[in-house]
Amino acid sequence: MFRHAISPARFFTQVSNELIRHPRLSSDAVRLLLWQMSLPADAPQTLSETAKQAGIKKTAFLRAKRELIAEGYLHEWRSQGPRGWWSTRQLISNVPLSAEQAVEVRDGETPPADEEPAVGEPEGPPVGRHPEENTGENTYHPPGGVPEPLVQRGAHVLAAVSHGERRLRLTGRDVAALAPLAGEWLQRGAAVADLREALTAGLPGQIHSAAGLLRNRLMRKMPDAPTFAEQQAAERAFRPVEPRVAGTRECAGDHVQPRLFRPVADELLCAECRCEQAAGDVSGAVAATQRGVAAVRLAMRGGA
């Protein structure tokens, strides 16, 4: 096999042989990563926009994105604004980063370089890109996010994992902070067993931050979001049901046992009592009319 290569004088990007020959990254994942690394550091282009320009279809894009997250080349952080809009902040790097290293890069610090760089990999700090907060992909969720029953259920799963695995001990504050992410797994249709498996499978020998590791796994392995219709159905399923007596009032009429009715306005009597009252008023008016007619007739006779 003969190979002929001319090094470009300009408009080129340094790529490590390790990345080109990566055994677990598909060609789409590698192309997404290389395309992103070829952009200026302050370019606000998201991965989905890159995929469109590169001609990568949605299914292939989602698969490539999961591969980059799983291998540590892509990290994401989601935050919710006061109006319920979720924004995604992305960090992509030409070398794998741990969750802690990614946070350091995001916050302006540089993680230490590998002691033994791969052949062809430039020495020095890794190069990364992280678009601004509001340039990520936004999806709408109703204010309040995940239904409270799912958040509580997620907290129970995290507490069980913490008690069952000594290396994953969490404080109460850690559980409360991670519970919405675990609840979102359940909202997206994941079973409790799947959530536990994702949190505990293949743990590294040494864990510096249990909360950081679990947060990374919860975000990195998050199942695909449900459709809007599925999300509405899930919210209806966990919406608290009002008791049947809510909004009712006890009738002020004469009943053997207390009778509840649902008033339309500010009425104090039930429909049956109001009908009886109306009938009594009509009969009283008829009797008064009849007495008046009789008195007029009597007066006329006396005058005659």
C-alpha positions in Angstrom: 0.0 0.0 0.0 1.5 3.3 -1.1 0.5 6.5 0.6 1.1 10.0 -0.6 0.3 13.0 1.7 1.1 16.7 1.4 0.8 18.7 4.7 -1.6 21.6 4.2 -0.1 25.0 4.8 -3.3 26.6 6.1 -6.9 25.8 7.1 -6.1 22.5 8.8 -7.0 20.8 12.1 -4.6 18.6 14.1 -6.1 15.2 14.7 -4.7 12.4 16.8 -4.3 8.9 15.3 -6.1 7.6 18.4 -9.2 9.4 17.3 -9.0 8.4 13.7 -8.6 4.8 14.6 -11.0 4.8 17.5 -12.6 1.3 17.7 -15.9 2.5 19.2 -16.7 5.7 17.3 -18.6 5.4 14.0 -17.6 7.5 11.0 -20.5 9.9 11.7 -19.2 10.4 15.3 -15.7 11.1 14.1 -16.9 13.4 11.4 -19.1 15.4 13.9 -16.1 15.7 16.2 -13.6 16.8 13.5 -16.1 19.2 12.0 -16.7 20.9 15.4 -13.0 21.0 16.1 -12.4 22.7 12.8 -14.6 25.7 13.8 -13.4 28.8 15.6 -13.5 28.5 19.4 -16.3 31.0 19.7 -18.5 29.7 16.9 -22.0 29.1 18.3 -22.8 26.2 15.9 -24.4 23.2 17.8 -24.0 19.5 17.0 -27.4 19.3 15.4 -26.5 22.2 13.0 -23.2 20.5 12.2 -25.1 17.2 11.4 -27.4 19.0 9.0 -24.5 20.6 7.2 -22.7 17.3 7.1 -25.7 15.4 5.7 -26.1 13.2 8.8 -29.7 12.0 9.3 -31.4 12.3 12.7 -31.2 8.7 13.7 -27.5 8.5 12.8 -26.9 11.8 14.5 -28.4 10.6 17.8 -26.4 7.4 17.7 -23.2 9.4 16.9 -23.9 11.8 19.7 -24.4 9.0 22.2 -21.1 7.5 21.2 -19.2 10.8 21.7 -20.8 11.2 25.2 -20.1 7.6 26.1 -16.4 8.0 25.2 -16.0 11.4 27.0 -15.5 13.6 23.9 -18.9 15.4 24.4 -20.4 16.7 27.7 -23.7 18.4 28.2 -25.3 20.4 31.0 -29.0 21.3 31.0 -30.5 24.1 32.9 -34.1 25.4 33.1 -35.1 29.0 33.0 -37.9 30.7 34.9 -40.4 30.2 32.0 -39.8 26.5 31.8 -37.5 26.5 28.8 -34.5 24.1 29.0 -31.2 25.1 27.4 -28.3 22.7 26.7 -24.7 23.8 27.1 -22.3 21.6 25.2 -18.5 21.0 25.5 -16.7 19.0 22.8 -13.0 18.1 23.1 -10.5 16.4 20.8 -9.4 14.1 23.8 -11.7 12.3 26.3 -12.5 14.2 29.4 -13.9 13.0 32.7 -16.9 14.7 34.2 -14.7 16.6 36.6 -12.3 17.7 33.9 -15.2 18.8 31.7 -16.5 21.0 34.5 -13.1 22.5 34.9 -12.8 23.4 31.2 -16.4 24.8 31.3 -15.5 27.0 34.2 -12.3 28.3 32.7 -9.7 25.9 34.2 -7.5 23.6 32.2 -7.3 19.9 33.2 -3.9 18.3 33.3 -2.6 16.9 30.0 -2.1 13.1 29.7 1.3 11.9 30.9 1.8 9.8 27.8 0.1 11.4 24.8 -0.8 9.1 21.9 1.4 9.0 18.8 0.6 12.0 16.6 -1.3 13.8 19.4 -0.1 17.3 20.0 1.2 17.9 23.6 -0.3 20.5 25.8 -3.8 21.2 27.1 -6.7 19.6 25.1 -8.6 21.8 22.7 -12.3 22.2 23.5 -15.3 24.2 22.3 -18.3 25.1 24.4 -21.0 27.4 22.9 -22.7 29.9 25.0 -25.6 29.1 27.3 -28.5 29.9 25.0 -27.1 28.5 21.8 -27.8 24.9 22.6 -30.9 23.0 21.6 -34.0 24.1 23.5 -37.0 21.9 24.4 -40.0 23.1 26.3 -41.2 21.5 29.5 -44.1 22.9 31.6 -42.9 24.9 34.6 -42.1 22.5 37.5 -40.4 20.0 35.2 -40.7 16.4 36.2 -43.9 15.5 38.2 -43.2 15.4 41.9 -44.1 11.7 42.4 -41.4 10.8 39.8 -38.8 13.0 41.5 -39.6 11.3 44.8 -39.3 7.9 43.2 -36.0 8.8 41.6 -34.8 9.9 45.0 -35.7 6.5 46.4 -33.7 4.8 43.7 -30.7 7.0 44.4 -30.9 6.4 48.1 -31.1 2.6 47.5 -28.0 2.8 45.2 -26.2 4.8 47.8 -26.9 2.3 50.6 -26.2 -0.7 48.4 -22.8 0.4 47.0 -20.2 1.8 49.4 -18.3 3.7 46.7 -21.5 5.6 45.7 -22.4 7.1 49.1 -24.4 10.2 48.8 -25.5 12.9 51.2 -29.1 14.0 51.5 -28.2 17.1 49.6 -26.7 15.0 46.8 -29.8 12.9 46.6 -32.1 16.0 46.4 -29.9 17.5 43.7 -29.8 14.4 41.5 -33.5 13.3 42.1 -34.9 15.5 39.2 -32.5 13.8 36.8 -33.4 10.4 38.0 -37.1 11.3 37.8 -36.7 12.5 34.2 -35.4 9.0 33.4 -38.6 7.5 34.8 -40.7 10.2 32.9 -39.0 9.1 29.7 -40.2 5.5 30.2 -37.1 3.9 31.9 -37.8 1.1 34.4 -36.3 1.3 37.9 -34.1 -1.7 37.1 -32.7 0.1 34.0 -31.9 3.2 36.1 -30.1 1.2 38.8 -28.2 -0.7 36.2 -27.1 2.5 34.5 -25.9 3.9 37.8 -24.0 0.9 39.1 -22.7 -1.1 36.1 -19.0 -1.0 35.3 -17.9 1.3 38.1 -14.2 2.4 38.1 -11.9 1.1 40.8 -11.5 4.5 42.4 -14.3 7.1 42.6 -13.3 10.6 43.7 -16.9 12.1 43.6 -19.9 9.8 43.8 -22.3 12.6 43.1 -20.2 13.8 40.1 -20.0 10.3 38.6 -23.8 9.6 39.1 -24.7 13.0 37.6 -22.5 12.3 34.6 -24.1 8.9 34.1 -27.6 10.3 34.5 -27.0 13.0 31.9 -24.8 10.9 29.5 -27.0 7.9 29.4 -30.4 9.7 29.5 -33.0 7.9 27.3 -34.4 9.8 24.3 -37.0 12.4 25.2 -40.6 11.3 24.7 -42.8 13.1 22.1 -45.0 16.0 23.3 -48.1 13.8 23.3 -46.3 11.1 25.4 -45.2 13.9 27.8 -48.7 15.2 28.2 -50.0 11.7 28.8 -47.4 11.2 31.5 -48.3 14.4 33.2 -52.0 13.5 33.2 -51.2 10.2 34.7 -49.4 11.8 37.7 -51.7 14.8 38.1 -53.3 14.8 41.5 -57.0 13.9 41.3 -59.4 16.1 43.3 -61.8 14.3 45.7 -65.4 14.0 44.5 -66.6 16.2 47.3 -64.4 19.1 46.3 -66.4 22.2 45.5 -69.6 20.9 47.1 -71.8 22.6 49.8 -74.2 21.3 52.3 -77.8 22.2 51.6 -79.5 24.5 54.1 -82.9 22.9 53.6 -84.7 20.4 55.8 -83.3 16.9 55.2 -83.2 13.8 57.3 -79.4 13.5 56.5 -77.0 16.2 55.4 -77.1 16.6 51.6 -74.2 17.9 49.5 -74.7 19.7 46.2 -72.4 21.5 43.8 -73.6 25.2 43.6 -73.5 27.0 40.3 -73.3 30.5 42.0 -73.9 31.3 45.7 -77.1 29.4 46.2 -77.6 27.7 49.6 -80.3 25.2 48.7 -80.0 22.1 46.5 -82.1 21.8 43.3 -84.9 19.8 45.0 -85.3 22.3 47.8 -85.3 25.2 45.3 -88.0 23.5 43.3 -90.2 22.9 46.4 -89.6 26.5 47.4 -90.7 27.7 44.0 -93.8 25.5 44.0 -94.7 26.9 47.4 -94.3 30.5 46.2 -96.5 29.8 43.2 -99.3 28.2 45.2 -99.2 31.0 47.8 -99.5 33.6 45.0 -102.5 31.7 43.5 -104.3 31.6 46.8 -103.7 35.3 47.4 -105.1 36.1 44.0 -108.1 34.0 44.6 -108.8 35.8 47.9 -108.5 39.1 46.2 -111.0 38.1 43.5 -113.5 37.0 46.1 -113.2 40.2 48.1 -113.8 42.3 44.9 -116.9 40.2 44.1 -118.2 40.6 47.6 -117.7 44.4 47.5 -119.6 44.6 44.2 -122.5 42.7 45.5 -122.8 44.9 48.6 -122.7 48.0 46.5 -125.5 46.6 44.3 
